[in-house]
Amino acid sequence: MVVVKNELVQRSPVRVLEKAMQGGLGAGEMGVISGPSGLGKTSVLVQIALDKLLQDKKVIHISFTQNADFVIDWYSGIFAELVGKRSIENINAIKEQISRNRILMNFSQTGVDSDVIRKSLHSMIDEGGYKAEALIIDGFDFSLASYERIKTFKDFAAEHELTVWYSCTVTGEPPYNDKRVPTVLKDVESVFDCIVDISAKQNHLELTIVKERGAYHPPAPPVELDPRTLLLLNN
């Protein structure tokens, strides 16, 4: 099983994204995948999470828009695409280990403040001994965000050595500023170490590194996303 997982990790398309980001996010850093609705932000987050899980690292996935069953379907579908048509003898054992190292949480966008979420995470990580290495936050409405609210998660990530990835649906008019940072992030942009934006091209979807550790539009080639499978491509 270890050999199979190592092979999946080595050929994971997430390696391409990490290369574009000069190694990817580190512990205590936060990134955001932005783009219009329906372009694959959740898929990218799940691929990042699965890559961690295949390395036997623990992940907490918070969703503000989908219940647990839908999130599980995302993981199952993306995992099936990653494995492809290969016949893997112990695939059920791998799936079981992935499920064991993943916690799914749902919160309402309104009526739940950041203190409640942070206390829930504290209970799991500090009191429950669930040493997660990655936190995925999908579907958060940044039009309701404040600098203080997002900064508390950055501080929490630093304290617990977590890598944190958000998704952000681009809204507003204009949707982007002159640096192609989503305008909905204007009050919280400085908290994020990395901003990756998805856009639709003629035959594929494209991920562009907009911001990386204070530098805008670093000299990194865009990463392509298959419009059918929503997988990152090994280009």
Secondary structure by P-SEA (a helix, b strand, c coil): caaaaaaaaaacaaaaaaaaacccccccbbbbbbbcccccaaaaaaaaaaaaaaacbbbbbbbccccaaaaaaaaaaaaaaaaccccccaaaaaaaaaaaabbbbbbbcccccaaaaaaaaaaacccccccccbbbbcccccccccaaaaaaaaaaaaaaccbbbbbbbbbccccccccccccccccccccccbbbbbbbcccbbbbbbccccccccccccbbbbcccccccccc
